[in-house]
């Protein structure tokens, strides 16, 4: 799903303010000032990086709380840049409660859009988990895509997150 969800090569991981090891990926955390700008899924063999600033420390703390409690509600200042349509999709996704899913079609109907456009906005989400695009699935109840992929490691991450939330 866009740059935020790319599984990045190690050579590009030096731009993070923290790298948090999780059971499904290493999360590359980027901040600017008082705003969380990006969370990237990095390969599991990426070395961790202790937080480099106060905000990165708080982001890691809240992500760890989510890993313990899937009902945890994030309270972070976010840099949300995108088109008007993307922002509307992300807002709709952000309110999907843990343990629930919505289909691309459901969100499309609500926003007077198309399911494919909703999927593209999910793919452009730079703040996964905080804006939980993993909770968006296909209309037929299938898992759908993730990180602009239809199979492989990206779907393993989505399955892990959904299982974590008992979906």
Secondary structure, 3 states (H helix, E strand, C coil): CHHHHCCECHHHHHHCCEEEECCCCEEEEEEECCEEEEEEEECCCCCCECCCCHHHHHHHHHHHHHHHCCCCCCCCCECCCCCHHHHHHHHHHHCCCCCCCEEHHHHHHHHCCCHHHHHHHHHCCCECCCCCHHHEECCCCCCCCECCECCCHHHHHHHHHHHHCCC
